[in-house]
Amino acid sequence: MIPISTVERETGLSKDTLRKWEERYGFPRPKRNLNGERHYVKDDLVRLTAIKRLLDSGMRPAQVVPLSPAEIDDLSAKRCISAVPGPQGEIANEVWTALKNYSHSSLKDVLSRSLLAHGLRHFVLDSLTE
C-alpha cells in the first residue's frame, strides 16, 4: 500500500486534487488504514502518472480521470504521436510502431537515425522529452 504523500510526490498531483477526484469522479478509490489515512495500490499510481502526463499535455481532468486504464493508454499513445509535428512526428510514429511490434532492432535504428540527423542536444532535449 502506498500512502497519499508518496502518491503526491511521485505524480505531482496534490492531496487535495486526489481527494477531489475521488469525490467527483470516483477515482482514485484508496483503501484506508486503521487511522483512516488513504493508501493506494501500485496500479493507481501508474494510472495517476499517466493521467498527469495527459493533463500536462493540455487535457482537462473531466476528459481523462473517468477513463479506464486501457482508454488512458490509447489516448496517451495518440497524444504522443500527434504532439510532435513534422519530421519528429514521423520519428514518433516509427518509435511507436517499433515498440508495438517489440522490435528492438527497429527501435535502435530509428533512435540512431534521429541522433545522427539532429545531434545529441536536440535528440535529448526535443526528441526524448516529448
Z-matrix of the N, CA and C atoms (Angstrom, degrees):
N
C 1 1.453
C 2 1.524 1 109.81
N 3 1.311 2 115.74 1 139.31
C 4 1.462 3 122.26 2 -175.44
C 5 1.529 4 108.71 3 -111.89
N 6 1.333 5 117.90 4 122.91
C 7 1.460 6 119.93 5 -179.77
C 8 1.530 7 111.85 6 -68.90
N 9 1.324 8 116.24 7 156.43
C 10 1.460 9 121.93 8 -176.95
C 11 1.526 10 111.82 9 -59.61
N 12 1.325 11 117.99 10 -32.89
C 13 1.467 12 120.39 11 179.63
C 14 1.528 13 111.05 12 -64.86
N 15 1.316 14 117.42 13 -35.74
C 16 1.465 15 121.06 14 177.55
C 17 1.522 16 110.06 15 -70.57
N 18 1.316 17 117.18 16 -41.42
C 19 1.468 18 120.74 17 177.68
C 20 1.530 19 109.39 18 -61.43
N 21 1.311 20 116.86 19 -42.75
C 22 1.465 21 121.27 20 178.33
C 23 1.532 22 110.39 21 -59.66
N 24 1.315 23 116.80 22 -47.08
C 25 1.464 24 121.73 23 -178.43
C 26 1.532 25 111.27 24 -66.40
N 27 1.327 26 117.87 25 -43.33
C 28 1.462 27 121.98 26 -175.73
C 29 1.532 28 113.17 27 -72.59
N 30 1.329 29 117.33 28 -33.33
C 31 1.468 30 120.15 29 -174.68
C 32 1.525 31 113.50 30 -101.07
N 33 1.332 32 116.85 31 -24.09
C 34 1.462 33 119.72 32 -173.63
C 35 1.513 34 112.45 33 82.44
N 36 1.317 35 117.42 34 6.84
C 37 1.466 36 122.09 35 176.73
C 38 1.528 37 108.08 36 -93.71
N 39 1.320 38 116.60 37 130.61
C 40 1.458 39 119.62 38 -176.91
C 41 1.531 40 111.44 39 -70.72
N 42 1.316 41 114.94 40 159.24
C 43 1.467 42 120.76 41 177.06
C 44 1.524 43 109.96 42 -59.59
N 45 1.336 44 116.03 43 -40.51
C 46 1.466 45 119.73 44 179.30
C 47 1.531 46 111.55 45 -62.18
N 48 1.327 47 116.33 46 -40.25
C 49 1.463 48 120.31 47 178.00
C 50 1.521 49 110.44 48 -63.64
N 51 1.319 50 117.32 49 -45.16
C 52 1.466 51 120.96 50 179.24
C 53 1.525 52 111.13 51 -60.28
N 54 1.319 53 116.35 52 -42.48
C 55 1.477 54 120.18 53 178.94
C 56 1.530 55 111.39 54 -65.45
N 57 1.336 56 116.28 55 -41.46
C 58 1.466 57 120.68 56 -179.38
C 59 1.526 58 110.33 57 -65.01
N 60 1.334 59 117.06 58 -42.54
C 61 1.467 60 119.82 59 178.70
C 62 1.521 61 110.69 60 -64.53
N 63 1.304 62 117.32 61 -38.25
C 64 1.463 63 121.12 62 177.67
C 65 1.530 64 109.55 63 -58.07
N 66 1.314 65 115.44 64 -43.93
C 67 1.468 66 121.11 65 -179.49
C 68 1.528 67 111.81 66 -71.64
N 69 1.321 68 116.06 67 -46.04
C 70 1.464 69 121.77 68 -172.21
C 71 1.527 70 113.63 69 -79.99
N 72 1.342 71 117.49 70 -42.57
C 73 1.465 72 121.24 71 -172.63
C 74 1.529 73 114.32 72 -112.55
N 75 1.330 74 116.93 73 -9.26
C 76 1.460 75 119.48 74 -178.34
C 77 1.514 76 113.78 75 78.75
N 78 1.317 77 116.37 76 10.44
C 79 1.460 78 122.33 77 175.54
C 80 1.516 79 107.82 78 -143.60
N 81 1.293 80 117.21 79 141.36
C 82 1.462 81 128.89 80 -5.12
C 83 1.527 82 111.01 81 -73.53
N 84 1.299 83 115.56 82 160.02
C 85 1.460 84 122.51 83 -179.03
C 86 1.532 85 107.51 84 -116.76
N 87 1.342 86 117.75 85 83.06
C 88 1.469 87 119.97 86 -175.36
C 89 1.521 88 112.99 87 -73.25
N 90 1.303 89 113.49 88 158.65
C 91 1.467 90 120.85 89 170.50
C 92 1.521 91 106.39 90 -86.25
N 93 1.299 92 116.96 91 162.42
C 94 1.469 93 121.46 92 177.96
C 95 1.523 94 109.19 93 -116.61
N 96 1.329 95 115.65 94 138.90
C 97 1.462 96 119.02 95 174.50
C 98 1.531 97 108.94 96 -84.52
N 99 1.310 98 117.63 97 -175.31
C 100 1.464 99 121.46 98 -176.93
C 101 1.528 100 112.70 99 -61.95
N 102 1.324 101 117.10 100 -25.79
C 103 1.469 102 121.34 101 178.24
C 104 1.521 103 112.43 102 -89.10
N 105 1.325 104 117.42 103 2.44
C 106 1.456 105 121.67 104 179.97
C 107 1.519 106 114.34 105 82.49
N 108 1.317 107 117.51 106 8.62
C 109 1.465 108 121.43 107 -179.40
C 110 1.524 109 110.60 108 -79.67
N 111 1.326 110 115.15 109 142.67
C 112 1.460 111 121.07 110 -178.97
C 113 1.529 112 111.15 111 -74.00
N 114 1.334 113 114.86 112 135.59
C 115 1.463 114 122.77 113 174.88
C 116 1.524 115 107.99 114 -135.73
N 117 1.331 116 115.36 115 142.44
C 118 1.455 117 122.14 116 -174.44
C 119 1.520 118 110.54 117 -117.67
N 120 1.333 119 115.09 118 161.43
C 121 1.460 120 120.35 119 175.75
C 122 1.529 121 108.39 120 -97.32
N 123 1.320 122 116.22 121 164.85
C 124 1.469 123 121.57 122 -176.97
C 125 1.528 124 111.92 123 -57.88
N 126 1.326 125 118.02 124 -39.48
C 127 1.468 126 121.02 125 179.49
C 128 1.525 127 111.17 126 -59.83
N 129 1.339 128 117.25 127 -36.48
C 130 1.465 129 120.75 128 176.67
C 131 1.521 130 110.58 129 -63.34
N 132 1.314 131 116.54 130 -43.07
C 133 1.459 132 121.35 131 179.96
C 134 1.529 133 110.81 132 -62.25
N 135 1.321 134 116.95 133 -43.35
C 136 1.466 135 121.30 134 178.78
C 137 1.529 136 110.12 135 -62.51
N 138 1.314 137 116.60 136 -46.51
C 139 1.472 138 121.19 137 -178.87
C 140 1.528 139 110.69 138 -65.03
N 141 1.329 140 117.41 139 -41.90
C 142 1.461 141 120.96 140 179.60
C 143 1.529 142 111.35 141 -65.23
N 144 1.316 143 117.40 142 -36.25
C 145 1.464 144 121.05 143 177.36
C 146 1.526 145 110.27 144 -64.19
N 147 1.318 146 116.83 145 -43.10
C 148 1.471 147 120.88 146 178.04
C 149 1.528 148 110.57 147 -64.87
N 150 1.319 149 116.77 148 -40.79
C 151 1.464 150 121.06 149 177.75
C 152 1.529 151 110.00 150 -61.34
N 153 1.306 152 116.86 151 -44.12
C 154 1.475 153 121.06 152 -179.72
C 155 1.525 154 110.42 153 -60.58
N 156 1.326 155 118.11 154 -41.13
C 157 1.465 156 120.86 155 177.51
C 158 1.529 157 111.07 156 -60.40
N 159 1.329 158 116.60 157 -42.32
C 160 1.459 159 120.41 158 179.28
C 161 1.523 160 110.94 159 -66.45
N 162 1.320 161 117.08 160 -38.95
C 163 1.464 162 120.25 161 177.21
C 164 1.525 163 110.13 162 -64.23
N 165 1.316 164 116.74 163 -40.28
C 166 1.461 165 121.29 164 178.72
C 167 1.525 166 111.79 165 -65.36
N 168 1.336 167 116.71 166 -23.50
C 169 1.464 168 120.14 167 178.80
C 170 1.527 169 111.66 168 -86.42
N 171 1.341 170 117.01 169 0.79
C 172 1.461 171 120.52 170 174.63
C 173 1.512 172 116.39 171 112.09
N 174 1.305 173 118.07 172 -0.71
C 175 1.469 174 119.84 173 179.62
C 176 1.524 175 110.22 174 -79.68
N 177 1.316 176 116.03 175 160.53
C 178 1.461 177 123.14 176 -179.53
C 179 1.529 178 109.53 177 -98.21
N 180 1.341 179 117.65 178 149.60
C 181 1.471 180 120.30 179 -179.91
C 182 1.531 181 113.63 180 -53.64
N 183 1.325 182 117.71 181 -40.92
C 184 1.469 183 120.57 182 -178.20
C 185 1.528 184 111.93 183 -63.45
N 186 1.334 185 117.31 184 -23.93
C 187 1.463 186 121.55 185 179.08
C 188 1.527 187 112.11 186 -81.61
N 189 1.329 188 116.97 187 -22.08
C 190 1.457 189 120.59 188 -168.00
C 191 1.523 190 113.89 189 -117.23
N 192 1.321 191 117.62 190 -47.54
C 193 1.469 192 121.27 191 -171.14
C 194 1.528 193 112.71 192 -57.55
N 195 1.328 194 120.18 193 -41.51
C 196 1.473 195 119.23 194 -178.76
C 197 1.532 196 114.95 195 -71.94
N 198 1.334 197 118.09 196 -9.86
C 199 1.469 198 120.83 197 -175.99
C 200 1.528 199 112.02 198 -70.48
N 201 1.324 200 115.25 199 153.62
C 202 1.462 201 121.26 200 175.39
C 203 1.531 202 108.99 201 -74.01
N 204 1.331 203 117.63 202 162.09
C 205 1.465 204 119.32 203 176.91
C 206 1.533 205 113.20 204 -55.45
N 207 1.329 206 117.94 205 -39.69
C 208 1.468 207 120.96 206 179.45
C 209 1.530 208 110.78 207 -65.35
N 210 1.314 209 117.18 208 -40.92
C 211 1.469 210 120.83 209 178.43
C 212 1.527 211 110.92 210 -65.71
N 213 1.317 212 116.65 211 -37.48
C 214 1.465 213 120.97 212 177.80
C 215 1.526 214 109.83 213 -65.24
N 216 1.332 215 117.20 214 -42.38
C 217 1.468 216 121.03 215 178.18
C 218 1.530 217 110.92 216 -61.07
N 219 1.328 218 116.72 217 -45.85
C 220 1.466 219 120.88 218 179.76
C 221 1.524 220 110.74 219 -62.49
N 222 1.317 221 116.47 220 -45.30
C 223 1.456 222 120.85 221 179.82
C 224 1.523 223 111.25 222 -64.29
N 225 1.318 224 116.76 223 -40.54
C 226 1.469 225 121.14 224 178.49
C 227 1.521 226 110.63 225 -61.38
N 228 1.317 227 116.81 226 -42.88
C 229 1.463 228 120.78 227 179.70
C 230 1.523 229 110.66 228 -63.93
N 231 1.309 230 117.35 229 -43.93
C 232 1.462 231 120.82 230 179.92
C 233 1.519 232 111.18 231 -65.50
N 234 1.328 233 117.54 232 -42.14
C 235 1.469 234 121.52 233 -179.57
C 236 1.521 235 110.36 234 -66.32
N 237 1.308 236 116.56 235 -37.75
C 238 1.464 237 120.88 236 -179.57
C 239 1.518 238 110.19 237 -62.77
N 240 1.299 239 117.44 238 -45.47
C 241 1.454 240 121.97 239 -177.75
C 242 1.522 241 110.83 240 -71.92
N 243 1.332 242 118.25 241 -43.56
C 244 1.455 243 120.09 242 -175.23
C 245 1.521 244 112.70 243 -78.64
N 246 1.326 245 118.43 244 -16.46
C 247 1.460 246 120.63 245 -177.93
C 248 1.514 247 112.87 246 -77.33
N 249 1.319 248 117.75 247 -15.00
C 250 1.457 249 120.66 248 -175.75
C 251 1.519 250 108.40 249 -106.40
N 252 1.350 251 118.01 250 108.71
C 253 1.457 252 120.38 251 -176.21
C 254 1.524 253 113.21 252 -78.15
N 255 1.317 254 115.73 253 164.28
C 256 1.455 255 123.42 254 171.01
C 257 1.507 256 114.21 255 57.60
N 258 1.343 257 115.57 256 -140.97
C 259 1.467 258 120.41 257 -175.88
C 260 1.527 259 112.60 258 -58.40
N 261 1.340 260 116.48 259 -35.07
C 262 1.461 261 118.50 260 179.33
C 263 1.532 262 110.52 261 -65.78
N 264 1.324 263 117.48 262 -33.08
C 265 1.451 264 120.75 263 175.83
C 266 1.517 265 111.42 264 -62.95
N 267 1.313 266 115.57 265 -37.93
C 268 1.467 267 120.24 266 176.79
C 269 1.526 268 110.13 267 -65.33
N 270 1.322 269 116.07 268 -41.66
C 271 1.459 270 120.15 269 177.76
C 272 1.530 271 109.56 270 -62.83
N 273 1.326 272 116.22 271 -43.51
C 274 1.465 273 119.70 272 179.04
C 275 1.522 274 110.68 273 -60.20
N 276 1.331 275 116.71 274 -40.56
C 277 1.470 276 120.01 275 177.63
C 278 1.524 277 111.21 276 -62.10
N 279 1.335 278 115.64 277 -43.05
C 280 1.464 279 119.63 278 179.74
C 281 1.527 280 111.19 279 -65.99
N 282 1.322 281 116.36 280 -40.97
C 283 1.470 282 120.45 281 178.11
C 284 1.521 283 109.57 282 -62.26
N 285 1.323 284 116.49 283 -46.87
C 286 1.464 285 120.49 284 -178.60
C 287 1.531 286 110.73 285 -61.63
N 288 1.330 287 116.90 286 -41.96
C 289 1.468 288 120.46 287 178.52
C 290 1.525 289 110.77 288 -62.51
N 291 1.330 290 116.71 289 -44.29
C 292 1.466 291 120.43 290 178.94
C 293 1.524 292 111.26 291 -62.09
N 294 1.329 293 116.52 292 -40.84
C 295 1.467 294 120.08 293 178.87
C 296 1.526 295 111.42 294 -65.91
N 297 1.338 296 116.22 295 -43.89
C 298 1.466 297 119.59 296 179.67
C 299 1.520 298 112.00 297 -63.05
N 300 1.348 299 115.88 298 -32.05
C 301 1.463 300 120.71 299 -179.04
C 302 1.522 301 113.02 300 -91.31
N 303 1.324 302 116.61 301 3.51
C 304 1.472 303 121.54 302 -178.22
C 305 1.532 304 111.22 303 53.52
N 306 1.332 305 115.63 304 39.21
C 307 1.456 306 120.66 305 -176.41
C 308 1.525 307 110.26 306 -100.82
N 309 1.316 308 114.97 307 95.55
C 310 1.462 309 121.17 308 -179.68
C 311 1.526 310 111.27 309 -60.91
N 312 1.312 311 116.76 310 -43.24
C 313 1.467 312 120.01 311 -177.34
C 314 1.533 313 111.22 312 -66.65
N 315 1.329 314 118.13 313 -40.12
C 316 1.469 315 120.76 314 178.00
C 317 1.524 316 110.84 315 -65.59
N 318 1.318 317 116.52 316 -42.14
C 319 1.458 318 120.83 317 178.87
C 320 1.528 319 110.68 318 -61.70
N 321 1.317 320 115.65 319 -45.67
C 322 1.467 321 120.72 320 179.08
C 323 1.526 322 110.27 321 -61.13
N 324 1.321 323 117.43 322 -41.51
C 325 1.457 324 121.97 323 -179.86
C 326 1.534 325 111.34 324 -63.64
N 327 1.325 326 117.47 325 -47.18
C 328 1.465 327 121.66 326 -179.49
C 329 1.528 328 110.66 327 -61.51
N 330 1.315 329 116.70 328 -46.68
C 331 1.461 330 120.28 329 -178.80
C 332 1.526 331 111.28 330 -66.95
N 333 1.307 332 117.44 331 -37.97
C 334 1.475 333 120.92 332 177.69
C 335 1.525 334 110.93 333 -63.86
N 336 1.338 335 116.83 334 -44.21
C 337 1.465 336 120.29 335 178.75
C 338 1.528 337 111.16 336 -61.93
N 339 1.323 338 116.66 337 -41.73
C 340 1.459 339 120.69 338 179.01
C 341 1.521 340 111.10 339 -64.05
N 342 1.319 341 116.37 340 -43.50
C 343 1.462 342 120.91 341 178.31
C 344 1.523 343 110.97 342 -60.19
N 345 1.324 344 117.29 343 -47.20
C 346 1.464 345 120.96 344 -179.36
C 347 1.529 346 111.96 345 -66.40
N 348 1.316 347 116.96 346 -37.96
C 349 1.463 348 120.70 347 -176.50
C 350 1.526 349 112.47 348 -73.09
N 351 1.325 350 117.73 349 -33.96
C 352 1.463 351 120.27 350 -170.84
C 353 1.517 352 114.93 351 -114.08
N 354 1.302 353 118.42 352 -9.84
C 355 1.462 354 121.06 353 -178.08
C 356 1.527 355 111.42 354 85.29
N 357 1.318 356 115.23 355 160.80
C 358 1.462 357 121.35 356 -174.00
C 359 1.526 358 112.64 357 -62.79
N 360 1.327 359 117.21 358 -46.52
C 361 1.472 360 120.10 359 -176.16
C 362 1.531 361 111.03 360 -59.14
N 363 1.339 362 116.29 361 -52.56
C 364 1.469 363 120.60 362 179.95
C 365 1.534 364 111.02 363 -62.47
N 366 1.312 365 116.26 364 -42.09
C 367 1.469 366 120.74 365 -179.28
C 368 1.521 367 110.87 366 -57.55
N 369 1.327 368 116.80 367 -47.55
C 370 1.468 369 120.47 368 -177.15
C 371 1.524 370 111.14 369 -74.20
N 372 1.324 371 117.67 370 -48.59
C 373 1.463 372 120.84 371 -173.84
C 374 1.512 373 113.82 372 -74.71
N 375 1.317 374 117.92 373 -36.07
C 376 1.461 375 120.59 374 -176.22
C 377 1.522 376 113.56 375 -102.25
N 378 1.320 377 116.83 376 -49.57
C 379 1.462 378 120.12 377 -174.98
C 380 1.515 379 112.93 378 -71.39
N 381 1.312 380 117.60 379 -47.64
C 382 1.454 381 120.47 380 -173.30
C 383 1.509 382 113.93 381 -83.33
N 384 1.323 383 119.14 382 -17.07
C 385 1.459 384 120.48 383 -177.90
C 386 1.503 385 112.92 384 -97.60
N 387 1.318 386 119.72 385 -3.82
C 388 1.459 387 121.55 386 179.04
C 389 1.504 388 110.85 387 -68.79
